Amino acid sequence: MNYIVAVLLGGLAALLANRGVAIFNDGLRPIVPEFLEGRMDRKSLAATSFALSFGLVVGFGIPFSLTTHIILIHSILLGTDIIGTSFSFDKKGAILSTVAGGLYGLLITLGLKVVVELFAKLPVNFLPSLGKVGSPIIVAFAAFPALVVAYQYGFKKGATTFGLTIVIRQLVQKYGTFMFDGSKVVLNPDGMALLVAMVIMIAFAMREKAAADAPGSNAMLLNIFAARVERIKKNILGLALMGGIISAAISLHLVAGDPISLNLLADGKTSEAGLAALARAIGFVPLVATTAIATGVYAPAGMTFVFAIGIFLRNPFIAFIGGAAAICFEIYALGAIAKFLDKFPGVKGCGDQIRTAMSRVLEVALIVGGMIAADAMAPGLGYLFVAGVYILNKTAKKPLVDMAVGPVAAIFFGILLNIFSVLGLYGA
């Protein structure tokens, strides 16, 4: 089942990218209309796609995928962006991109399994320790709504939100286990703290309303680019199938949509992973809706609600139906979403800040996680190595994104320990 879903996922994503219907990379999506409307040739589009996506596949998607048994979806969908844009915009190109994308999805799935098996045979098997890279995420993630509030409404309100988050977590920690109707109920402190913090964040956002006579910028976009929105609606069948396949893949724990839910799923915390995916989806609504209206190009995962659906609906067939339905609803709701964002500018502002806040929390949690994992491999030396890599990365001509430094450093440290072991510099 996993291999079939991986082939379908890679094949359809590459086909949609080839036709200019759906692109995963947020930076590439606004460029695609330049090709579709004849202002850019295929080679230039393919080169741009490679430049924007390849580094993220190697430096972001694959390292996170190696830390657990779940594949970060960036490893597949960024690759299919490159594959789809590399083939000609005709029937032959559509067939070749579909086949190549399907093979790529299968190879990523098989390849990571092979890599894990090879690592297990090394003199120093560092994979068990590598899993600790994501351990701080599980706890630290509950802080992101407070950071969103601080960015949007100031330090005092952010600090108040953070304080309430801490208090709620400790109350649940102490009183969250009780008997109900003869059954033992155990509330998760981190999950409840995150839920309450998100409610506070949304409450702040909904309080901020636009003036009655204020011009609606998103509604204006909708009128200007009506033909591009219609193009998305014409391709709704392919997009719905894509959303359904992604949800099915998530329900099988084959892939995860982001490093936070990936680590939570790997730790068996399904409810918290679903909440994390839902929070991320809220943050992506303004970005995906606005770029879809302006470009006529959608995202293969839509507004990313398909990830939350796949987590909560654990049956892959039901998840497929839920994911497909979610994409259809999103597309037909683009006009209503545009008007809603105009009416509640605080929601749009929070959406922009959610992505920033999540990135900041991830950067801190993952560098700490990288240190914890490396220290578990070799106490003392691990801290030195990861700290040194993080600092030196800042001086590189082409530095890794900050959130990838921790996992990449931990992987390289594990390889280094194996070299030391062969040289007699590590171990008994």
N, C-alpha and C positions, 0 to 999 in steps of 0.2 A: 504493500500500500504506500509506504513512504517513497519508494523509488518511482512509482507511477505518478504520485502527486508532484514529486520533484521535477519529473520530465514535463508534465503539464504546466507547471508553474513557470519553468524556464522557457518553454516553447511559446506559450501564449504571450508572456511578457515581452519576449524578443519580437514577436509579430506586431504587437501593439506599438512598440517603439519604432519598428521599421515603417509602419504606416503613419507615424506621427500622431497617434491617437492618445497614447499614455506614456509618460516618461517619469521615472522614479526620482532622478536627481533634481532637486528644487532649482539648482543653478542652471541646469540645461533646459528646463521646460520653457522659459521665456524666449530661448533662442530658436526653438523648433519652427515657429511661424516664419522666421526669416528664410528657412529652407522651403517650407510649404508654399510660400508666396513668391518664390523665385529670386530672392535677394541673396541667397547663399547656396553653394553647390554641395553635393553629398559628401565629397571628400573633406570639405571644411567642417561640415557638421560632425562627421565621424572623428576628425582630429580633435575638435572641441570636446566631444563626448568622452574620448579617451583621456584627454588632459584633466577633465573635471572628475572622472569617476575611477580611473585605475588606481590612483594613490589611495583612495578611500577603501577600495576592495582589499588591497594588500595591507594597508596600515591600520584599517579600522574594522572592516567586516570579518576577515579571517582570524585575526588575533582574538577577538571576542568569542568567535565560534569555537576556538580551541580550548577556551577556559571551561566550557560545559559540553554536554552531549547535544546541545541545541544549536542550530545554525542561525546566526544573525542575518536577517533577510537582506541586508545591504550587500552581503557576499554574493547573492544571486541577482537581485534586481539592478544593482549598479552595473554588473557584468552584462546583463541582457540589454541595458541601455547602449552599451558599446557595441554589442553584437548587432542589435537591430538597426542602429544608425550606420553600420558599416556596409550593409548590403544595399543593392540598387532598389529604387522605388518602383518596382514592377512586380509582376506575378512570380517571376523566377526568384527575385530578391526576397519576396514574402515567404516562399517555400524554404529557401536556404536559411533565412534567419530563424524560422520556426524550428527547423531540424537542428541547427547549431545551438539555439537557445535551450532546446530540450536536452541535448547532449551535455551542455554546460551545467544545467541544473542537476543532472544525474552525476556528473563527474565531481561537482562540489560535494554532493552528499556522500559519494563513495570515497572521494579523496580525503575528506576530513576523517572518515572512519579509519582509513589506511594510516594516516599520520598519527592518530591516537594509538593504534596498534604498534606502530614503529617506536613511538616514544616509550611505550610500556616495556619494550625490550632493551632499552638503553641501560647502561650501568647504574645511572641515577634516574629513576622514574620520577620526574617532577610534576606529573599531571595531577596527582592528588593535592599537592600544595598549590598548584596553579588555580584550582577551583576556589581558593580563598580570595582571589582578586576581587570578586564581586560581593564579598561578605559585608563591607561597610555600606554598600548601596542599599541593602535591605533596611537598615536603620536610618541612614542619612536622608533617604528620599522624602520622608515626611516633612523635611524642612523646606522643600521647594515652594509650597504655597505661600509661606511667610516671606520668602525672598521675592516672589511675584508681587505681593502686597507692598513690600518695601520699595521695589522699583517703581511701582505705579502710583502709590499713595504716600510714600515717605517712610522714614526710618521708624518713627514712633508706632505707626499702625502695623508695620512689619514686625517690630519687636513684640508688640502686644499679641499678634497672631502666633508668633513663635513661642511666646510664654504659655499661651493657652494650649498649644500643641504639646509642649512638655508636660503640662499639668494633666491633660487628658491621657497621655501615654502612661503616666505613673498611676493615675486612678484605675485605668483598665488593668495595668500590671498587678495592682493589689486586689482589686475587686472584680476583675473580669472573668473569674471562674465561679460558676454557681449552678445550682440544680434547677431545672425547669421541666415540670411535668414528668418527674422521675428520671430525666436524662441530664447528663452533665454537659453544660455549655461552657466553652472556653473561647473568649474573645481575644483576638490577636492585638496586642498593644500598638504595634507599629501600623497595622492596618486601620485601626480605629482613630489613631492620631492623624493619619493621612486623610481619612474621610472627613473628620471635623475641620481640619485645616482647609481642605478644598471647599467645604460649605462656606466657611468664613470668606475665602477668596472670592467665590462667586457672588456672595452677598454684597461685598464691596463693589464688584464690577456692575451689578444690576442697579445699584443706587445712582450710577452716573448715566444720565440721560441727555440726549441731544435736544437743543432748543426746537420748538415746534416749527419754526420757519427756517431752520438750518438746511442747506442744500445737501442732498444725499449723494455722496461721491460714488458709492458702490452701485446705487440705482442708476446713476448717470453712466457708469461703465457698462451696465447691463444693456442700456439703450444703444450705446455706441457700438458695442461688440455683439450685437444680437446674432449675427451670422455665425460667429465663432461658438457661441453657446449652442446654437442649433446643430453645429457640427458634432459637438459632444453628445447631444441627444441622439443623433443618427447612429452613433457607435455604441449605444447603450448596451446592446447584447454582448459584445466582446468585453466591455468593461465590467458588466455584471458577472460574466463567467470568471473574469480575473479576480474579482472580489470574492467570489465563492471559493475558488481554488486556494486563495490566500487564507481565508478563514478555516478551510479544511486542513491546510498544512499547519496552522497554528494549533488547532484542536488535537492534532496528532503529536504535538510537541516536536515537530520536525524543524520548524523555524520559530523565531520570535521577532517582534517588530522593533525592539530597541534594547539596549544593554540592561536597562532596569528590569523590565518584565522578563527578559532572558534569565537573569540571575535569580529572580523570584520564582520563576517556573522551575528552574533547576533545583531550587531549594524546597520545592513542594508547596510553596505558598501561592496557590492558584488565585484566591480571592484578592490578595494584595497585588498580584501581577495584573489581574483584570482592572483593578482600580488605577494602577499606574498607566496601563494602556488607554483607559478612558480619559484620564487627565491629559495625556499626550494628545489624544484625538481632539479634545477641546481646544488645545493650543494650536492645532493645525487647521482648524476650520477657517479662520480668516485668510491664512496663506493660500491654502488649496483653492478656496472659493474665489478669491480675488484673481489669482493667476489663471484659473480655469476660464473665468469670464473674459479676461484680457487677451488670452492666448488661444483659446479653443483647444488646448491640450490638457488632458486630465492626468492624474497620478494613478498608477496601477492599483495602489491601495486606497485610492480616494482620499477621504479626510481621515483615514486610518482607524475609523471605528470598526473595520473588519478585524483588526487585531484583538480588540476587546471581545467582540462576538465570538471569535474562535476560541478564546480562553474560557469564556463562560459556558458556551455550548460545546461540550466535550465530545459529542458524537460528530465525526467528520461529515456525514451526510446532512445532518441537521445544520451544522455550521456552514456548509456550502450554501444551503438555501438562505440562511440568515445573512451571510456575507453578500450574496448576490442581491438580495432585497435591499440591504443597506446602501449599496452603490446606486441602485435605481432610485431610491428615495433621495439620496444626496443630489443626484443630477437634476431631478425634477424640482428639487427644493432650492436650486441655486438662486432663483429670483427672490424667494422669501428670505433666504439667508442674507442676501445682499441688503435687503430692506431692514432686517433685524439688526445687522451690524451698524447700519446708519442710525437706527433709533437708539441703540445702546453702545455708544463708542467705547465705554469702559470694558465691554466684553471683548471688542476687537483689540483694545490696548493690552488687556490681560493675556489674550491669545499670543500676541507678539512677545510679551514678557515671559510667558510659560516656557517657550522654547529656550529663551536665554537662561532662565533660572534653572531649568533641567540640565542644561549644559554645564553651568557653574557647579551645581551639586555633583554631577557626574565627574567633573574634572577633579574635584577634591576627593571624592569617595574612591575613585579609581587609582589615584596616585597613592593614597593610603593603602588601598587593597593590594596594589602592586608591591608595596613595601612589606605588608603582612605576609603575602605569598612567598616573596623572595627570602624573607627572614625565616619562614618555616622550612625552606630548603637548606639554608646555611645561616644560622643566627649571627647577627652582626654584619657579616659581609653583604647579606641581602639588602639591608637598609642602605649601606654605602653605595652599592651598585645602582639601585633604583633612583636614589637621590641624585647621584652623579649624572645618570642618563637624563633625568628630568631637567637639571640645570643646563647641561650641555646642549640639549635639544633646543633651548631658547636661543642659542647662538648659531644654529645651523642655517644654511642658506635656504633649505627647504625643510623646515621643521615639521614633525608630526603634529597633528592636532592634539591639544593637551590631554583630552580624555583617552587617547589611544596610547599615551606614553607608558602608563602603569602596566597594562597587559603586555605590550610589546617588550618592555624592559624585563618583566618577569619571565617571559618565554626565552629571551636571549640569555638571561641569567641561568636558567635551567640548562640550556645548551652549553654555556660556559662551564658549568659545574661538571658536565660530562667530559669536557676536554680536560679539565683539571684532574678528574678521576683517572683518565687514561695516562696522564703525565705523573700520577702519583701525588698530586697536590691537594687532593680532597678524599675524605673517607679514612677508614681505619688502615 
